[in-house]
Amino acid sequence: MQTRPGAPPVSLFQAAALGSLQGLGEFLPISSSGHLIVVPWLLGWAEHGLSFDVALHLGTLLAVVYAYGGDWWRMAGSVLRGLRPGRPFAEPDGRLLGLLALATVPGVVAGFLLEDWAESAFRSPALVAGTLAVMGAVLLAADARAERGRGGLSAIAVSDALLIGLSQAAAIVPGVSRSGATISMALFLGYRREEAARFSFLLAMPITLGAVVLKVPKLLETADLGLVAVGVLTAGVFGLLSIRVLLAYVRARDYRPFVYYRFALAALVVLTLLVRGGALG
């Protein structure tokens, strides 16, 4: 299957493969954006562009809505109940919605300011290798604090939500990992592994929705809708799977396997760069 003129040059198989990478990498702390850059580069595929990457986020958006739609409904209901007495954030669910809104702001600002870099300079395998390794070390250090977790989402302070939001903003650099950065920050702040992951997953919805609304309509003007649909469907299925797997996994285990995976992938990219004589494309 071919794309129409100006559309991302991907095959049906590649669309499905990229969707699976997006779905797994968005919620596991291994960086979906980093994988969408280095895996095609390692395999010699043509550059498909940031717009197609963003389209795949529609799949992971659907996954997180399916997994946490009930939570968002309760939070919205709590805020609406509190509007009449003038206390929209008085209840725990309403307060959580306010914290998620606050934590989303830094990511929105970063996306606006660094959009051009995200589409050019940041799409470098060498950069991704570095961020994979550095954030792997950060996640390892953060995970060591998880045993001292101090409570659930109702205990998150305003300052903590803002710090987690700032860490999400750093994930505009591929290889950092949105989930990895936000989970790491929550662990550093003393929250339990499972609660850190849940807050990270809830936080994915507003920032992902914004990116999809801004980018996807333009892509659909030129893209092969069949290819986009395959990528989105695959991303959604694997996204929901990764949410379920990670939440079940961290109830009893730590994040070290993901850290080691990040180190291994970074090493593979560096080795490939050396073999290819330092070529970045």
FINUZA-923636 format. One line per field, with one value per residue (C-alpha): residue number from 1; residue in one letter; x, y, z. Coordinates in pm, 1 decimal, always signed. Layout:
N
resi = [NUM, ...]
resn = [A, ...]
px = [X, ...]
py = [Y, ...]
pz = [Z, ...]
//
This chain:
281
resi = [1, 2, 3, 4, 5, 6, 7, 8, 9, 10, 11, 12, 13, 14, 15, 16, 17, 18, 19, 20, 21, 22, 23, 24, 25, 26, 27, 28, 29, 30, 31, 32, 33, 34, 35, 36, 37, 38, 39, 40, 41, 42, 43, 44, 45, 46, 47, 48, 49, 50, 51, 52, 53, 54, 55, 56, 57, 58, 59, 60, 61, 62, 63, 64, 65, 66, 67, 68, 69, 70, 71, 72, 73, 74, 75, 76, 77, 78, 79, 80, 81, 82, 83, 84, 85, 86, 87, 88, 89, 90, 91, 92, 93, 94, 95, 96, 97, 98, 99, 100, 101, 102, 103, 104, 105, 106, 107, 108, 109, 110, 111, 112, 113, 114, 115, 116, 117, 118, 119, 120, 121, 122, 123, 124, 125, 126, 127, 128, 129, 130, 131, 132, 133, 134, 135, 136, 137, 138, 139, 140, 141, 142, 143, 144, 145, 146, 147, 148, 149, 150, 151, 152, 153, 154, 155, 156, 157, 158, 159, 160, 161, 162, 163, 164, 165, 166, 167, 168, 169, 170, 171, 172, 173, 174, 175, 176, 177, 178, 179, 180, 181, 182, 183, 184, 185, 186, 187, 188, 189, 190, 191, 192, 193, 194, 195, 196, 197, 198, 199, 200, 201, 202, 203, 204, 205, 206, 207, 208, 209, 210, 211, 212, 213, 214, 215, 216, 217, 218, 219, 220, 221, 222, 223, 224, 225, 226, 227, 228, 229, 230, 231, 232, 233, 234, 235, 236, 237, 238, 239, 240, 241, 242, 243, 244, 245, 246, 247, 248, 249, 250, 251, 252, 253, 254, 255, 256, 257, 258, 259, 260, 261, 262, 263, 264, 265, 266, 267, 268, 269, 270, 271, 272, 273, 274, 275, 276, 277, 278, 279, 280, 281]
resn = [M, Q, T, R, P, G, A, P, P, V, S, L, F, Q, A, A, A, L, G, S, L, Q, G, L, G, E, F, L, P, I, S, S, S, G, H, L, I, V, V, P, W, L, L, G, W, A, E, H, G, L, S, F, D, V, A, L, H, L, G, T, L, L, A, V, V, Y, A, Y, G, G, D, W, W, R, M, A, G, S, V, L, R, G, L, R, P, G, R, P, F, A, E, P, D, G, R, L, L, G, L, L, A, L, A, T, V, P, G, V, V, A, G, F, L, L, E, D, W, A, E, S, A, F, R, S, P, A, L, V, A, G, T, L, A, V, M, G, A, V, L, L, A, A, D, A, R, A, E, R, G, R, G, G, L, S, A, I, A, V, S, D, A, L, L, I, G, L, S, Q, A, A, A, I, V, P, G, V, S, R, S, G, A, T, I, S, M, A, L, F, L, G, Y, R, R, E, E, A, A, R, F, S, F, L, L, A, M, P, I, T, L, G, A, V, V, L, K, V, P, K, L, L, E, T, A, D, L, G, L, V, A, V, G, V, L, T, A, G, V, F, G, L, L, S, I, R, V, L, L, A, Y, V, R, A, R, D, Y, R, P, F, V, Y, Y, R, F, A, L, A, A, L, V, V, L, T, L, L, V, R, G, G, A, L, G]
px = [+0.0, +136.1, +74.8, -52.4, +191.8, +333.4, +230.2, +469.5, +658.7, +560.4, +434.7, +149.6, +394.9, +586.9, +267.7, +175.6, +529.3, +544.9, +204.3, +319.9, +631.2, +416.8, +172.3, +436.2, +671.6, +411.2, +331.1, +633.9, +925.7, +1131.3, +1034.3, +796.1, +941.3, +1293.7, +1187.6, +1001.4, +1330.1, +1597.4, +1415.5, +1342.5, +1697.1, +1848.8, +1641.2, +1711.1, +1350.6, +1271.7, +1207.0, +833.8, +824.0, +693.7, +337.5, +291.6, +434.1, +174.4, -103.6, -8.4, -76.0, -445.5, -421.8, -260.3, -508.4, -792.5, -616.6, -583.1, -942.6, -1061.3, -851.3, -923.9, -1244.3, -1428.2, -1171.1, -1205.0, -1584.2, -1570.8, -1323.2, -1537.1, -1848.3, -1671.3, -1569.7, -1923.9, -2074.0, -1836.1, -1915.2, -2245.5, -2094.1, -1786.5, -1548.5, -1481.2, -1166.5, -1286.7, -1346.5, -1047.3, -1150.4, -1200.8, -868.7, -696.3, -841.4, -707.7, -364.0, -363.8, -456.6, -172.9, +76.3, -19.2, +79.4, +461.5, +429.5, +205.3, +451.2, +747.3, +564.7, +486.5, +838.9, +1032.3, +805.9, +1056.0, +1339.7, +1116.1, +1067.0, +1435.8, +1730.3, +1573.0, +1523.4, +1883.3, +1980.8, +2287.1, +2071.2, +1825.4, +2109.4, +2225.0, +1882.2, +1800.1, +2111.2, +2083.1, +1715.6, +1783.2, +2021.9, +1765.4, +1494.2, +1729.0, +1803.3, +1436.5, +1327.3, +1553.8, +1324.2, +1002.3, +1004.2, +956.2, +637.0, +419.8, +66.0, -187.9, -292.2, -501.6, -176.8, -11.8, +77.9, +37.5, +414.4, +461.7, +211.0, +396.9, +730.4, +584.8, +448.8, +791.1, +938.9, +675.6, +787.4, +1138.7, +995.1, +966.0, +1326.5, +1306.9, +1453.4, +1358.6, +1018.7, +710.3, +613.8, +973.5, +1024.3, +695.8, +722.7, +1082.3, +985.1, +694.9, +925.8, +1184.1, +905.0, +827.5, +517.2, +466.3, +542.5, +181.0, +54.2, +337.6, +242.5, -128.5, -70.5, +157.5, -109.6, -380.9, -147.0, -98.7, -454.6, -467.6, -122.9, -182.0, -527.0, -378.1, -108.2, -358.5, -598.8, -321.3, -132.1, -355.6, -606.4, -323.0, -167.7, -498.9, -513.5, -230.2, -185.7, -318.1, -602.7, -566.9, -206.3, -293.3, -579.8, -351.9, -95.8, -357.7, -530.3, -202.1, -94.5, -424.1, -409.1, -47.7, -103.1, -381.9, -171.3, +124.9, -94.7, -230.8, +107.6, +296.2, +40.6, +33.7, +412.5, +499.7, +271.5, +540.3, +853.0, +1087.2, +1176.9, +1525.8, +1441.6, +1333.2, +1652.9, +1868.4, +1669.8, +1731.5, +2105.2, +2113.6, +1928.5, +2151.3, +2459.3, +2320.5, +2263.4, +2614.2, +2767.6, +2570.5, +2686.3, +3046.4, +3004.3, +2842.9, +3117.3, +2913.5, +2631.0, +2314.3, +2063.2]
py = [+0.0, +341.9, +682.7, +974.1, +1251.7, +1432.0, +1156.2, +970.5, +704.9, +398.6, +55.5, -132.4, -340.6, -32.4, +146.1, -149.4, -175.0, +197.3, +175.9, -106.1, +92.3, +394.1, +191.4, +14.7, +309.2, +569.0, +407.7, +190.1, +414.3, +348.9, +645.2, +601.9, +901.7, +764.6, +428.7, +591.9, +758.7, +496.5, +177.5, +297.5, +440.0, +109.1, -79.2, +164.5, +276.3, +612.1, +904.4, +914.8, +1246.9, +1384.3, +1428.9, +1054.7, +1000.7, +1239.4, +1062.1, +741.6, +924.8, +906.3, +534.3, +577.1, +853.7, +608.4, +353.3, +587.5, +709.3, +348.4, +267.3, +584.5, +724.5, +646.1, +838.6, +1145.1, +1124.6, +1119.0, +1406.8, +1618.3, +1539.0, +1638.4, +1975.1, +2041.4, +1959.3, +2202.6, +2492.2, +2583.1, +2635.4, +2793.2, +2511.9, +2313.5, +2151.3, +2070.5, +1698.7, +1466.9, +1387.4, +1753.4, +1841.9, +1574.2, +1721.0, +2062.1, +1913.8, +1738.6, +2066.0, +2244.8, +1970.4, +1991.2, +2357.8, +2313.1, +2052.9, +2281.4, +2569.1, +2347.8, +2211.3, +2563.0, +2697.6, +2396.1, +2275.6, +2356.3, +2177.3, +1875.4, +1843.3, +1881.1, +1887.8, +1657.2, +1376.4, +1258.9, +899.3, +1026.0, +1252.0, +969.5, +739.1, +999.4, +1067.1, +696.8, +638.0, +948.9, +899.1, +532.0, +636.9, +885.7, +618.8, +379.4, +639.5, +732.4, +370.4, +323.9, +562.6, +378.0, +164.2, +481.0, +573.8, +806.3, +776.6, +785.4, +1045.7, +1232.7, +1316.0, +1492.2, +1850.5, +2140.9, +2188.5, +1817.9, +1828.3, +2124.9, +1943.5, +1635.6, +1862.1, +2017.9, +1671.3, +1594.4, +1904.3, +1757.7, +1463.5, +1675.5, +1560.4, +1207.8, +936.2, +1105.6, +928.5, +1111.5, +825.0, +769.7, +1135.7, +1178.6, +846.7, +925.0, +1265.4, +1116.1, +850.3, +1113.4, +1301.4, +989.2, +841.0, +468.4, +300.2, +221.4, +569.5, +731.9, +529.3, +605.9, +981.4, +960.1, +777.3, +1026.4, +1311.3, +1161.8, +1237.2, +1620.3, +1670.3, +1393.2, +1527.2, +1869.9, +1729.7, +1518.9, +1809.8, +2035.3, +1793.7, +1514.4, +1711.9, +1851.9, +1507.5, +1356.1, +1598.2, +1409.4, +1077.4, +738.8, +696.9, +320.0, +338.0, +588.8, +369.0, +64.5, +259.7, +410.6, +76.3, -97.6, +185.5, +165.3, -210.4, -209.5, +105.6, -53.3, -365.6, -166.5, +20.6, -305.1, -477.3, -193.3, -138.8, -509.7, -533.9, -244.2, -367.3, -619.6, -534.9, -247.7, -58.8, -202.1, -416.7, -101.3, +73.4, -207.9, -207.8, +166.3, +116.5, -170.6, +23.2, +327.4, +107.5, -45.1, +300.6, +415.9, +99.0, +144.1, +505.4, +391.6, +118.6, +361.8, +615.9, +853.0, +900.9, +1033.7, +971.4]
pz = [+0.0, -96.7, +53.1, -153.3, -258.2, +43.1, +286.6, +515.8, +312.5, +512.8, +412.4, +574.6, +778.5, +884.2, +991.0, +1213.3, +1351.9, +1429.2, +1595.3, +1820.6, +1915.9, +1998.5, +2203.3, +2408.7, +2445.2, +2543.3, +2876.7, +2947.8, +3057.1, +2742.9, +2517.1, +2227.6, +2041.2, +2078.8, +1936.2, +1646.9, +1551.3, +1614.0, +1508.5, +1151.4, +1140.4, +1249.8, +992.0, +710.0, +664.2, +505.0, +740.0, +807.5, +989.6, +1316.9, +1190.0, +1145.8, +1494.9, +1635.6, +1445.2, +1624.1, +1950.6, +1861.7, +1929.5, +2269.6, +2347.7, +2283.8, +2503.6, +2800.0, +2756.7, +2760.7, +3066.2, +3265.1, +3117.1, +3439.2, +3641.7, +3418.8, +3439.5, +3820.8, +3831.9, +3599.8, +3802.1, +4122.4, +3977.7, +3850.9, +4191.6, +4354.0, +4120.6, +4289.9, +4637.0, +4473.5, +4571.3, +4249.9, +4387.1, +4737.0, +4679.5, +4621.3, +4261.5, +4178.4, +4336.1, +4129.7, +3810.2, +3908.2, +3973.5, +3635.7, +3464.8, +3642.7, +3558.7, +3190.3, +3152.0, +3134.4, +2859.0, +2654.6, +2688.8, +2596.0, +2293.4, +2171.4, +2223.1, +2094.5, +1812.4, +1537.1, +1716.8, +1780.8, +1404.0, +1315.4, +1556.3, +1813.6, +1558.5, +1593.3, +1679.1, +1867.1, +2083.0, +2147.5, +2257.0, +2507.7, +2652.0, +2672.6, +2882.5, +3100.7, +3177.3, +3241.6, +3517.9, +3650.1, +3658.5, +3837.8, +4105.7, +4140.8, +4167.8, +4469.1, +4660.1, +4576.3, +4889.6, +5091.6, +4901.4, +5107.3, +4975.6, +4698.9, +4445.2, +4701.0, +4882.5, +4586.1, +4672.0, +4430.6, +4416.0, +4342.8, +4056.0, +3906.9, +3932.7, +3764.5, +3493.5, +3442.0, +3402.5, +3138.0, +2947.0, +2923.6, +2730.1, +2417.3, +2366.6, +2216.8, +2435.1, +2761.1, +2778.0, +2901.6, +3131.1, +3239.4, +3331.5, +3515.6, +3697.5, +3797.4, +3935.8, +4131.1, +4275.8, +4372.0, +4549.5, +4749.9, +4586.7, +4542.3, +4210.0, +4127.3, +4217.2, +4022.7, +3715.3, +3752.4, +3777.0, +3473.0, +3271.9, +3369.3, +3277.9, +2931.5, +2824.0, +2806.0, +2649.5, +2396.5, +2309.8, +2242.3, +2014.2, +1821.8, +1770.1, +1641.6, +1417.6, +1295.0, +1082.1, +867.7, +825.6, +714.6, +421.0, +248.3, +427.0, +324.1, +570.9, +561.1, +678.2, +946.8, +1066.0, +1089.5, +1291.0, +1521.3, +1582.7, +1659.0, +1888.7, +2074.7, +2128.4, +2243.7, +2446.7, +2647.0, +2689.7, +2819.8, +3070.4, +3210.3, +3213.1, +3380.7, +3655.7, +3734.9, +3716.0, +3949.4, +4225.5, +4316.7, +4112.7, +4036.2, +3717.7, +3671.5, +3363.7, +3182.4, +3289.6, +3154.0, +2830.1, +2787.2, +2841.4, +2590.6, +2320.6, +2373.5, +2336.9, +2016.8, +1867.0, +1959.3, +1816.9, +1495.2, +1468.9, +1503.7, +1243.8, +1002.1, +1057.7, +1269.9, +1019.1, +1180.0, +906.5]
//
